[in-house]
Amino acid sequence: MDSLNQESPRLKARRVSIEEPSIENVLKEILPKIIPDEISFKCIPHQGKQDLAKSIPKKIKAFQFNPDTKFVIVHDQDSHDCKNSNQNF
């Protein structure tokens, strides 16, 4: 099974929310090499940091019924303090 495009209900799922579409290609190459086969993932690209921040509460609420689903949020630092940025998310 291609873990990028399909998910089995038996698999633990990860939703990777990314700030912009350009990082998706990198993650699709790296993640299969570093995560176990029983964990599937789906990249969810956004149109910048504000779009990403707005979507997080909606996505968490939408997937709360599945306790095996976890979220990973990827955003760049820009010129901001990463500790403050992380607290905002």
Residue pairs with C-beta under 8 A, 6 or more apart in sequence:
1 8
3 11
3 32
3 37
3 39
3 40
3 41
4 28
4 32
4 41
4 42
6 40
7 13
7 40
7 42
8 40
10 38
11 38
11 39
11 40
11 68
12 38
12 39
12 40
12 68
12 69
12 70
13 39
13 40
13 41
13 42
13 66
13 68
13 69
13 70
14 35
14 39
14 40
14 41
14 42
14 69
14 70
14 71
14 72
15 41
15 42
15 44
15 59
15 63
15 69
15 70
15 71
15 72
16 27
16 31
16 41
16 42
16 43
16 44
16 71
16 72
16 73
16 74
17 44
17 46
17 52
17 55
17 56
17 59
17 71
17 72
17 73
17 74
18 24
18 27
18 43
18 44
18 45
18 46
18 52
18 73
18 74
18 75
19 46
19 48
19 49
19 52
19 74
19 75
19 76
20 45
20 46
20 47
20 48
21 45
23 45
23 74
24 43
24 45
27 43
27 74
28 43
31 41
35 41
41 72
44 55
44 59
46 52
46 55
49 75
49 78
52 73
52 75
52 89
53 88
53 89
56 71
56 73
56 89
59 71
60 71
63 69
63 71
73 89
75 85
75 89
77 85
